[in-house]
Amino acid sequence: MNQNNAVISMPQNVAVVIDGWNALRGADQVLDFGDQIDQYVIDFGKLADEIAGQRNRPSRIVSVTVVIGVHHRAQNPRARMVADQNIRFWQRDKRVQVIAFENHWQHGSEKGVDMELGMQVVEQAANPKVDTVVVFSADRDLQPAVDRAVVKPGAHIELARWEGQSSGLWVRQRNGKPGWCHWLGSETFHKVATPRGHQLAA
């Protein structure tokens, strides 16, 4: 076959599901000594694009779902204000959907976040318009959801996390082989994160 008749691979549709606090706090692993994630804002749309760029086939991000717990306004108004600023920034990218849960520790809100993350993973895996789901988390509590998602007809699940971020969460494909995990380092972080004051003032 000559080059003019070469087959061009169509890009895969990729949905990224992000465990908000796990992704934010895990970034401390790739920061320089003395640096803190609270000084930065991560652009989750750009982060998803970086993951797509690491894949071994053409890929386009069709959705980014961020599930995150936020402080109750009455309990910690400053922390809630910062969280609301972050959410508004993330949602400037039309591909990004943020599902936020107010933290009521006595009512088990953290478990609600885990349940919603699991539901999002399974729903995206069953979506016929999605070729691959990338789960950005190192939380082993998501293992049952990942295991359920893998067996969905046509589903392909990958993981992503920061380099050095410890985890008990892994994916094993239906053929028994280990699934792929995207390990993201300091270079990627600084591509997708900028100082907090600069970003939120924009």
DRENPA-3360 file (N, C-alpha, C; in nm, 2 decimals, always signed):
BEGIN
1 = MNQNNAVI = +0.09/-0.12/+0.00/+0.00/+0.00/+0.00/+0.09/+0.12/+0.00 ~ +0.06/+0.22/-0.09/+0.14/+0.34/-0.09/+0.10/+0.43/+0.02 ~ +0.18/+0.54/+0.04/+0.15/+0.63/+0.15/+0.02/+0.70/+0.13 ~ -0.02/+0.73/+0.01/-0.15/+0.80/-0.02/-0.27/+0.72/+0.03 ~ -0.25/+0.59/+0.04/-0.37/+0.50/+0.07/-0.35/+0.45/+0.22 ~ -0.26/+0.51/+0.30/-0.24/+0.47/+0.43/-0.37/+0.49/+0.52 ~ -0.40/+0.40/+0.61/-0.51/+0.41/+0.69/-0.48/+0.51/+0.80 ~ -0.57/+0.60/+0.82/-0.56/+0.70/+0.93/-0.65/+0.66/+1.05;
9 = SMPQNVAV = -0.59/+0.64/+1.16/-0.66/+0.60/+1.28/-0.75/+0.71/+1.33 ~ -0.87/+0.68/+1.36/-0.96/+0.78/+1.42/-0.93/+0.80/+1.56 ~ -0.93/+0.92/+1.62/-0.90/+0.93/+1.76/-1.01/+0.86/+1.85 ~ -0.96/+0.81/+1.96/-1.05/+0.75/+2.05/-1.11/+0.86/+2.14 ~ -1.24/+0.84/+2.18/-1.31/+0.93/+2.27/-1.27/+0.88/+2.42 ~ -1.21/+0.98/+2.49/-1.17/+0.95/+2.63/-1.25/+1.03/+2.73 ~ -1.30/+0.96/+2.83/-1.36/+1.03/+2.94/-1.27/+1.01/+3.06 ~ -1.25/+1.12/+3.13/-1.16/+1.12/+3.25/-1.25/+1.15/+3.38;
17 = VIDGWNAL = -1.23/+1.06/+3.47/-1.30/+1.08/+3.60/-1.20/+1.11/+3.71 ~ -1.21/+1.22/+3.77/-1.11/+1.27/+3.87/-1.16/+1.27/+4.01 ~ -1.09/+1.20/+4.10/-1.11/+1.21/+4.24/-1.04/+1.34/+4.29 ~ -1.13/+1.44/+4.31/-1.07/+1.58/+4.33/-0.97/+1.59/+4.43 ~ -1.00/+1.56/+4.56/-0.90/+1.58/+4.66/-0.78/+1.49/+4.65 ~ -0.80/+1.37/+4.60/-0.69/+1.27/+4.58/-0.59/+1.33/+4.48 ~ -0.65/+1.39/+4.37/-0.56/+1.44/+4.27/-0.49/+1.57/+4.32 ~ -0.56/+1.65/+4.40/-0.49/+1.77/+4.45/-0.39/+1.74/+4.55;
25 = RGADQVLD = -0.42/+1.66/+4.65/-0.33/+1.63/+4.76/-0.21/+1.54/+4.71 ~ -0.24/+1.46/+4.62/-0.14/+1.37/+4.56/-0.03/+1.45/+4.49 ~ -0.06/+1.57/+4.44/+0.03/+1.65/+4.37/+0.15/+1.69/+4.45 ~ +0.13/+1.69/+4.59/+0.24/+1.72/+4.68/+0.36/+1.63/+4.65 ~ +0.34/+1.51/+4.59/+0.45/+1.42/+4.57/+0.54/+1.46/+4.46 ~ +0.50/+1.55/+4.37/+0.59/+1.60/+4.26/+0.63/+1.74/+4.28 ~ +0.60/+1.80/+4.39/+0.64/+1.94/+4.41/+0.77/+1.95/+4.48 ~ +0.84/+2.06/+4.45/+0.97/+2.08/+4.52/+0.95/+2.10/+4.67;
33 = FGDQIDQY = +1.06/+2.07/+4.74/+1.06/+2.09/+4.89/+1.02/+2.23/+4.92 ~ +0.92/+2.24/+5.02/+0.87/+2.37/+5.06/+0.76/+2.42/+4.98 ~ +0.73/+2.36/+4.86/+0.62/+2.40/+4.78/+0.50/+2.33/+4.82 ~ +0.38/+2.39/+4.81/+0.25/+2.33/+4.85/+0.15/+2.35/+4.74 ~ +0.06/+2.25/+4.73/-0.04/+2.25/+4.63/-0.14/+2.37/+4.65 ~ -0.16/+2.41/+4.78/-0.25/+2.52/+4.81/-0.20/+2.65/+4.74 ~ -0.08/+2.66/+4.69/-0.03/+2.78/+4.62/-0.06/+2.78/+4.47 ~ -0.12/+2.67/+4.43/-0.15/+2.65/+4.28/-0.30/+2.62/+4.26;
41 = VIDFGKLA = -0.33/+2.64/+4.13/-0.46/+2.60/+4.08/-0.43/+2.50/+3.96 ~ -0.48/+2.38/+3.97/-0.46/+2.28/+3.86/-0.57/+2.30/+3.76 ~ -0.54/+2.31/+3.63/-0.64/+2.31/+3.53/-0.67/+2.17/+3.49 ~ -0.78/+2.12/+3.53/-0.82/+1.98/+3.51/-0.84/+1.94/+3.36 ~ -0.89/+2.04/+3.29/-0.90/+2.02/+3.14/-0.77/+2.00/+3.08 ~ -0.67/+2.08/+3.11/-0.53/+2.06/+3.06/-0.47/+1.93/+3.11 ~ -0.50/+1.90/+3.23/-0.45/+1.77/+3.29/-0.50/+1.65/+3.20 ~ -0.63/+1.66/+3.17/-0.69/+1.55/+3.09/-0.62/+1.55/+2.95;
49 = DEIAGQRN = -0.59/+1.66/+2.89/-0.53/+1.67/+2.76/-0.39/+1.61/+2.77 ~ -0.32/+1.63/+2.88/-0.18/+1.57/+2.90/-0.19/+1.42/+2.90 ~ -0.29/+1.37/+2.97/-0.31/+1.22/+2.98/-0.34/+1.17/+2.84 ~ -0.43/+1.24/+2.77/-0.46/+1.19/+2.63/-0.33/+1.19/+2.54 ~ -0.25/+1.29/+2.56/-0.12/+1.30/+2.48/-0.02/+1.19/+2.52 ~ -0.04/+1.13/+2.63/+0.06/+1.02/+2.67/+0.01/+0.88/+2.61 ~ -0.11/+0.87/+2.57/-0.16/+0.75/+2.52/-0.10/+0.71/+2.39 ~ -0.09/+0.58/+2.36/-0.02/+0.53/+2.24/-0.11/+0.53/+2.12;
57 = RPSRIVSV = -0.22/+0.60/+2.12/-0.31/+0.61/+2.00/-0.38/+0.74/+2.01 ~ -0.42/+0.80/+1.89/-0.48/+0.93/+1.89/-0.60/+0.93/+1.98 ~ -0.61/+1.04/+2.06/-0.72/+1.04/+2.16/-0.77/+1.19/+2.17 ~ -0.90/+1.20/+2.20/-0.96/+1.33/+2.23/-1.04/+1.32/+2.36 ~ -1.03/+1.42/+2.44/-1.11/+1.42/+2.57/-1.25/+1.47/+2.54 ~ -1.35/+1.39/+2.57/-1.48/+1.42/+2.55/-1.55/+1.47/+2.68 ~ -1.50/+1.43/+2.79/-1.56/+1.48/+2.92/-1.46/+1.46/+3.03 ~ -1.47/+1.55/+3.13/-1.39/+1.54/+3.25/-1.48/+1.56/+3.37;
65 = TVVIGVHH = -1.49/+1.46/+3.45/-1.58/+1.47/+3.56/-1.50/+1.47/+3.69 ~ -1.52/+1.58/+3.77/-1.44/+1.60/+3.89/-1.54/+1.58/+4.01 ~ -1.51/+1.49/+4.10/-1.60/+1.47/+4.21/-1.52/+1.51/+4.34 ~ -1.57/+1.60/+4.42/-1.49/+1.65/+4.53/-1.58/+1.69/+4.64 ~ -1.53/+1.68/+4.76/-1.60/+1.73/+4.88/-1.56/+1.87/+4.91 ~ -1.65/+1.95/+4.95/-1.63/+2.09/+4.99/-1.68/+2.12/+5.13 ~ -1.61/+2.21/+5.20/-1.65/+2.25/+5.33/-1.79/+2.32/+5.33 ~ -1.86/+2.29/+5.44/-1.99/+2.36/+5.46/-1.96/+2.51/+5.49;
73 = RAQNPRAR = -2.04/+2.60/+5.44/-2.01/+2.74/+5.45/-2.00/+2.79/+5.60 ~ -2.09/+2.73/+5.68/-2.09/+2.77/+5.82/-1.97/+2.72/+5.90 ~ -1.92/+2.60/+5.86/-1.81/+2.54/+5.93/-1.67/+2.60/+5.90 ~ -1.65/+2.63/+5.77/-1.52/+2.69/+5.73/-1.54/+2.78/+5.61 ~ -1.59/+2.90/+5.63/-1.63/+2.99/+5.51/-1.51/+3.02/+5.42 ~ -1.39/+3.03/+5.48/-1.28/+3.06/+5.39/-1.24/+2.95/+5.30 ~ -1.24/+2.83/+5.36/-1.21/+2.71/+5.27/-1.32/+2.69/+5.17 ~ -1.44/+2.72/+5.20/-1.55/+2.70/+5.10/-1.53/+2.80/+4.99;
81 = MVADQNIR = -1.49/+2.93/+5.03/-1.48/+3.03/+4.93/-1.37/+2.99/+4.83 ~ -1.26/+2.93/+4.88/-1.15/+2.89/+4.79/-1.20/+2.77/+4.70 ~ -1.27/+2.68/+4.76/-1.32/+2.57/+4.68/-1.42/+2.62/+4.57 ~ -1.50/+2.71/+4.60/-1.59/+2.77/+4.50/-1.52/+2.84/+4.39 ~ -1.41/+2.91/+4.43/-1.32/+2.97/+4.32/-1.26/+2.87/+4.23 ~ -1.21/+2.76/+4.29/-1.16/+2.65/+4.21/-1.26/+2.59/+4.11 ~ -1.38/+2.57/+4.16/-1.48/+2.51/+4.08/-1.52/+2.60/+3.96 ~ -1.53/+2.73/+3.99/-1.56/+2.82/+3.88/-1.45/+2.82/+3.78;
89 = FWQRDKRV = -1.33/+2.81/+3.82/-1.22/+2.81/+3.73/-1.22/+2.68/+3.65 ~ -1.23/+2.57/+3.71/-1.24/+2.44/+3.64/-1.34/+2.44/+3.53 ~ -1.46/+2.49/+3.57/-1.57/+2.48/+3.47/-1.57/+2.59/+3.36 ~ -1.46/+2.66/+3.36/-1.44/+2.75/+3.24/-1.42/+2.66/+3.11 ~ -1.37/+2.54/+3.14/-1.35/+2.44/+3.03/-1.49/+2.37/+3.02 ~ -1.55/+2.38/+2.90/-1.69/+2.33/+2.89/-1.69/+2.18/+2.90 ~ -1.58/+2.11/+2.89/-1.58/+1.97/+2.90/-1.58/+1.92/+3.04 ~ -1.56/+2.01/+3.14/-1.54/+1.98/+3.28/-1.68/+1.99/+3.35;
97 = QVIAFENH = -1.72/+1.89/+3.42/-1.83/+1.89/+3.51/-1.78/+1.86/+3.65 ~ -1.82/+1.94/+3.74/-1.78/+1.93/+3.88/-1.90/+1.88/+3.96 ~ -1.89/+1.77/+4.04/-1.99/+1.72/+4.13/-1.94/+1.74/+4.27 ~ -1.99/+1.84/+4.34/-1.94/+1.88/+4.47/-2.04/+1.83/+4.58 ~ -1.98/+1.78/+4.69/-2.05/+1.73/+4.81/-2.01/+1.82/+4.93 ~ -2.11/+1.88/+5.00/-2.08/+1.95/+5.12/-2.04/+1.85/+5.23 ~ -1.93/+1.88/+5.30/-1.88/+1.79/+5.40/-1.97/+1.80/+5.53 ~ -2.03/+1.69/+5.57/-2.09/+1.68/+5.70/-2.04/+1.55/+5.75;
105 = WQHGSEKG = -1.93/+1.56/+5.83/-1.86/+1.44/+5.87/-1.95/+1.34/+5.94 ~ -2.04/+1.39/+6.02/-2.13/+1.30/+6.10/-2.22/+1.22/+6.01 ~ -2.24/+1.27/+5.89/-2.34/+1.20/+5.80/-2.26/+1.12/+5.69 ~ -2.13/+1.11/+5.70/-2.06/+1.03/+5.61/-2.05/+1.08/+5.47 ~ -2.02/+1.21/+5.45/-2.02/+1.27/+5.32/-1.90/+1.22/+5.24 ~ -1.79/+1.18/+5.31/-1.68/+1.13/+5.23/-1.72/+1.00/+5.16 ~ -1.80/+0.92/+5.23/-1.85/+0.79/+5.16/-1.94/+0.83/+5.04 ~ -2.01/+0.94/+5.05/-2.09/+0.99/+4.94/-2.00/+1.02/+4.82;
113 = VDMELGMQ = -1.89/+1.08/+4.84/-1.80/+1.11/+4.73/-1.75/+0.98/+4.67 ~ -1.71/+0.89/+4.75/-1.66/+0.76/+4.69/-1.77/+0.69/+4.61 ~ -1.89/+0.69/+4.66/-2.00/+0.63/+4.59/-2.03/+0.70/+4.45 ~ -2.02/+0.83/+4.45/-2.05/+0.91/+4.33/-1.93/+0.88/+4.23 ~ -1.81/+0.88/+4.28/-1.70/+0.84/+4.19/-1.72/+0.71/+4.13 ~ -1.75/+0.61/+4.21/-1.78/+0.47/+4.16/-1.89/+0.47/+4.05 ~ -2.00/+0.54/+4.08/-2.11/+0.55/+3.98/-2.06/+0.61/+3.85 ~ -1.98/+0.72/+3.86/-1.93/+0.79/+3.74/-1.84/+0.69/+3.65;
121 = VVEQAANP = -1.76/+0.62/+3.72/-1.67/+0.53/+3.65/-1.75/+0.42/+3.57 ~ -1.85/+0.36/+3.64/-1.93/+0.26/+3.58/-2.01/+0.31/+3.47 ~ -2.07/+0.43/+3.49/-2.16/+0.49/+3.39/-2.08/+0.53/+3.26 ~ -1.96/+0.58/+3.28/-1.88/+0.62/+3.16/-1.83/+0.49/+3.09 ~ -1.80/+0.39/+3.16/-1.76/+0.26/+3.10/-1.87/+0.20/+3.01 ~ -1.99/+0.23/+3.05/-2.11/+0.17/+2.98/-2.15/+0.26/+2.87 ~ -2.10/+0.38/+2.85/-2.14/+0.48/+2.75/-2.08/+0.44/+2.62 ~ -2.17/+0.41/+2.52/-2.12/+0.36/+2.39/-2.04/+0.47/+2.31;
129 = KVDTVVVF = -2.05/+0.60/+2.35/-1.98/+0.70/+2.29/-1.84/+0.72/+2.34 ~ -1.81/+0.65/+2.45/-1.67/+0.66/+2.51/-1.59/+0.53/+2.49 ~ -1.47/+0.55/+2.43/-1.39/+0.43/+2.41/-1.30/+0.39/+2.53 ~ -1.26/+0.49/+2.60/-1.17/+0.47/+2.72/-1.21/+0.56/+2.83 ~ -1.21/+0.50/+2.95/-1.23/+0.58/+3.07/-1.09/+0.58/+3.15 ~ -1.05/+0.70/+3.18/-0.93/+0.71/+3.27/-0.97/+0.76/+3.41 ~ -0.93/+0.68/+3.51/-0.97/+0.72/+3.64/-0.85/+0.78/+3.71 ~ -0.86/+0.90/+3.75/-0.74/+0.97/+3.82/-0.77/+0.96/+3.97;
137 = SADRDLQP = -0.71/+0.86/+4.03/-0.72/+0.84/+4.17/-0.62/+0.74/+4.22 ~ -0.59/+0.74/+4.35/-0.50/+0.64/+4.41/-0.58/+0.57/+4.52 ~ -0.71/+0.60/+4.53/-0.79/+0.55/+4.64/-0.84/+0.41/+4.62 ~ -0.79/+0.32/+4.71/-0.83/+0.18/+4.69/-0.98/+0.15/+4.71 ~ -1.05/+0.25/+4.77/-1.19/+0.23/+4.79/-1.27/+0.23/+4.66 ~ -1.20/+0.27/+4.55/-1.26/+0.27/+4.42/-1.24/+0.13/+4.35 ~ -1.17/+0.04/+4.41/-1.14/-0.09/+4.34/-1.27/-0.16/+4.30 ~ -1.37/-0.17/+4.38/-1.49/-0.24/+4.34/-1.55/-0.18/+4.21;
145 = AVDRAVVK = -1.56/-0.05/+4.21/-1.61/+0.02/+4.09/-1.53/+0.00/+3.97 ~ -1.40/+0.00/+3.98/-1.31/-0.02/+3.86/-1.33/-0.17/+3.82 ~ -1.34/-0.26/+3.91/-1.36/-0.40/+3.87/-1.49/-0.42/+3.80 ~ -1.60/-0.35/+3.84/-1.73/-0.36/+3.77/-1.72/-0.30/+3.64 ~ -1.65/-0.19/+3.63/-1.64/-0.12/+3.50/-1.57/-0.20/+3.39 ~ -1.46/-0.27/+3.43/-1.38/-0.34/+3.34/-1.46/-0.45/+3.26 ~ -1.55/-0.51/+3.33/-1.63/-0.62/+3.26/-1.74/-0.57/+3.18 ~ -1.77/-0.44/+3.17/-1.87/-0.38/+3.08/-1.83/-0.41/+2.94;
153 = PGAHIELA = -1.93/-0.46/+2.85/-1.90/-0.48/+2.71/-1.83/-0.36/+2.64 ~ -1.72/-0.39/+2.58/-1.65/-0.28/+2.51/-1.57/-0.18/+2.60 ~ -1.57/-0.20/+2.73/-1.51/-0.10/+2.82/-1.36/-0.12/+2.82 ~ -1.29/-0.01/+2.83/-1.14/-0.01/+2.85/-1.11/+0.10/+2.95 ~ -1.05/+0.05/+3.06/-1.03/+0.14/+3.18/-0.88/+0.15/+3.20 ~ -0.83/+0.28/+3.22/-0.70/+0.31/+3.25/-0.70/+0.39/+3.38 ~ -0.58/+0.40/+3.45/-0.57/+0.48/+3.57/-0.47/+0.59/+3.54 ~ -0.47/+0.69/+3.63/-0.37/+0.80/+3.63/-0.35/+0.84/+3.77;
161 = RWEGQSSG = -0.22/+0.88/+3.80/-0.19/+0.93/+3.93/-0.05/+1.00/+3.92 ~ -0.02/+1.07/+4.03/+0.11/+1.14/+4.03/+0.22/+1.04/+4.07 ~ +0.34/+1.07/+4.01/+0.45/+0.98/+4.05/+0.48/+0.99/+4.20 ~ +0.50/+0.87/+4.26/+0.53/+0.87/+4.40/+0.40/+0.86/+4.48 ~ +0.29/+0.87/+4.42/+0.16/+0.86/+4.49/+0.13/+0.71/+4.52 ~ +0.13/+0.67/+4.65/+0.11/+0.53/+4.68/-0.04/+0.50/+4.66 ~ -0.06/+0.37/+4.63/-0.20/+0.33/+4.60/-0.22/+0.18/+4.61 ~ -0.34/+0.14/+4.65/-0.38/+0.00/+4.64/-0.48/-0.02/+4.52;
169 = LWVRQRNG = -0.50/+0.09/+4.44/-0.59/+0.08/+4.33/-0.52/+0.04/+4.20 ~ -0.57/-0.07/+4.14/-0.51/-0.11/+4.02/-0.62/-0.16/+3.93 ~ -0.59/-0.17/+3.80/-0.69/-0.23/+3.70/-0.63/-0.35/+3.64 ~ -0.72/-0.45/+3.63/-0.68/-0.57/+3.56/-0.78/-0.60/+3.45 ~ -0.73/-0.61/+3.32/-0.83/-0.62/+3.21/-0.89/-0.76/+3.21 ~ -0.99/-0.78/+3.13/-1.07/-0.90/+3.13/-0.98/-1.02/+3.09 ~ -0.87/-1.00/+3.02/-0.78/-1.11/+2.98/-0.68/-1.14/+3.09 ~ -0.70/-1.08/+3.20/-0.61/-1.10/+3.32/-0.48/-1.02/+3.32;
177 = KPGWCHWL = -0.45/-0.95/+3.21/-0.33/-0.87/+3.21/-0.35/-0.74/+3.29 ~ -0.24/-0.69/+3.35/-0.25/-0.56/+3.42/-0.29/-0.45/+3.32 ~ -0.37/-0.36/+3.37/-0.41/-0.24/+3.29/-0.31/-0.13/+3.30 ~ -0.33/-0.03/+3.22/-0.23/+0.08/+3.21/-0.25/+0.18/+3.31 ~ -0.14/+0.24/+3.37/-0.15/+0.35/+3.46/-0.06/+0.46/+3.41 ~ -0.11/+0.58/+3.40/-0.03/+0.70/+3.35/+0.03/+0.76/+3.48 ~ +0.16/+0.76/+3.49/+0.23/+0.83/+3.60/+0.27/+0.97/+3.56 ~ +0.22/+1.07/+3.63/+0.25/+1.21/+3.59/+0.35/+1.27/+3.69;
185 = GSETFHKV = +0.45/+1.34/+3.63/+0.55/+1.39/+3.72/+0.55/+1.54/+3.73 ~ +0.66/+1.60/+3.78/+0.67/+1.74/+3.80/+0.65/+1.83/+3.67 ~ +0.71/+1.78/+3.56/+0.70/+1.85/+3.44/+0.55/+1.87/+3.40 ~ +0.47/+1.76/+3.41/+0.33/+1.77/+3.38/+0.26/+1.86/+3.47 ~ +0.29/+1.85/+3.60/+0.23/+1.94/+3.70/+0.24/+2.09/+3.66 ~ +0.37/+2.13/+3.62/+0.39/+2.27/+3.59/+0.33/+2.31/+3.46 ~ +0.30/+2.21/+3.37/+0.23/+2.25/+3.25/+0.08/+2.28/+3.27 ~ +0.02/+2.22/+3.38/-0.12/+2.23/+3.40/-0.16/+2.31/+3.52;
193 = ATPRGHQL = -0.06/+2.36/+3.60/-0.09/+2.43/+3.72/-0.02/+2.57/+3.72 ~ -0.08/+2.67/+3.77/-0.03/+2.80/+3.78/-0.05/+2.86/+3.92 ~ +0.03/+2.96/+3.96/+0.01/+3.02/+4.09/-0.14/+3.06/+4.11 ~ -0.19/+3.04/+4.23/-0.33/+3.06/+4.26/-0.37/+3.20/+4.23 ~ -0.30/+3.30/+4.28/-0.35/+3.44/+4.27/-0.36/+3.48/+4.12 ~ -0.27/+3.43/+4.04/-0.27/+3.47/+3.90/-0.39/+3.41/+3.83 ~ -0.42/+3.28/+3.85/-0.53/+3.22/+3.78/-0.66/+3.27/+3.82 ~ -0.69/+3.28/+3.96/-0.82/+3.32/+4.00/-0.85/+3.46/+3.98;
201 = AA = -0.75/+3.54/+3.96/-0.78/+3.69/+3.93/-0.82/+3.71/+3.78 ~ -0.80/+3.60/+3.70/-0.83/+3.62/+3.55/-0.98/+3.62/+3.53;
% end
